């Protein structure tokens, strides 16, 4: 019988029929993994952040312009009313044609013959004689000056200047200036011709014109009389009918009410031979707003420009400033000079300069505000620096700001460096040092108490804008100390 084998299991090797236990959750492992993921994401974010800002730093465009000095004036536009002590000359011959012996603005004595009077002429004949008189006066002036004006190159420069001025007047539509400049150009060209050996031709032309004028007067018939000056003074042939309105009495007791009454009065329709102005002193009265009147001071001189008079400019003194009791004022200016080539139109446009500014012109879009200060950002060797400005005048789309020299008046022109280390000025101010050297400024070092400083340990000193610094006109995300490529 086969032997049965029995395998007896050791108590230590005995298998038990029990259920399988689930795996254990390793919290330490999970926490470590989450930390590693967070660190990785943070690193990616840092790379993206710095990459973006580095890219913007090196690719951000800026537009700059140098700070250069300009002169700009502040002015008031208004209507000027001319006032003089004028006496119109009445005569029974006033309706005839006056052939004047004296020129406008010429000083005459009492009884001096002013003109010969002829029977009334047709308009066409009057215009012909006036044109002949203008050309005769021009040629006589050329011949009288050619003997002393021997510099042909200087006359050639006058021709060029007159031509350029004439083209400028035509381009801006100033016909009054163009008419005046065309006569000046013709005179310069004729003078050039005279100096070029053509004086004989001018003399011949002058003789021909005088003969033509004499023939025109003959067609009028004989003279019917003469008119003399009623008093001593300056003769002017034109009368506008307001000689009895804008009088010396108006000036003496000048007030707003009388002024407005005068400018609304009707002119005298009578015919006059001319008028005598008793004094070379003349006046300009002009209405302005109450706010505009604050820019003017009695006794000061101002430059008045008359666009209707070919842009003629003259210095005049403000004699009186009166108020109308509402929201306006009237300025009364005077001058003792009788300017040549000036037409004393009773009412004409005027521009009155009340202040002239000299400083840097800055576009409005370049002005920034930083740490409570108004200024601009400038670019120096890739570094952005804030510069303070002092606004003098605000124009249309621009400011005029003080020059650096004006801000530092009475102080040595130095360039201050606030921080330095044991090697001297810190690197961050190297660009500023270069500017100081270019401007010829003496550099001084300040350590705010004698203790060596490192960059960032003291507040920076903000300079005012200086000559030729590069102003950043267009740029984004600008701040003091920013580095640009």
Secondary structure, 3 states (H helix, E strand, C coil): CCCCCCCCCCCCCCCCCCCCCCCCCCHHHHHHHHHHHHHHHHHHHHHHHHHHHHHHHHHCCCEEEECCEEEEEEEEEEEEEEECCEEEECCCCCCCEEEECCCCCEEECCCCEEEEEECCCCHHHHHHHHHHHHHHHHHHHHHHHHCCCCCHHHHHHHHHHHHHHHHHHHHCCCHHHHHHHHHHHHHHHHHHHHHHHHHHHHHHHHHHHHHHHHHHHHHHCCEEEEEECCCCEEEECCCCCCCCCCCHHHHHCCCHHHHHHHHCCCCCCCCCCEEEECCCCEEEEEEEEHHHHCCCCCCCEEEEEEHHHCCEEEEEEEEEEEECCCCEEEEEEEECCCCCCCCCCCEEEEEEEEEEEEEEEEEHHHEEEECCEEEEEEEECCEEEEEECCEEEECCCEEEECCHHHHCCCCCCEEEECCEECCEECHHHHHHHHHHHHHCCEEEECCCCCCCCCCCCCCCCCCECCCCCEEEEECCCCCCCCECC
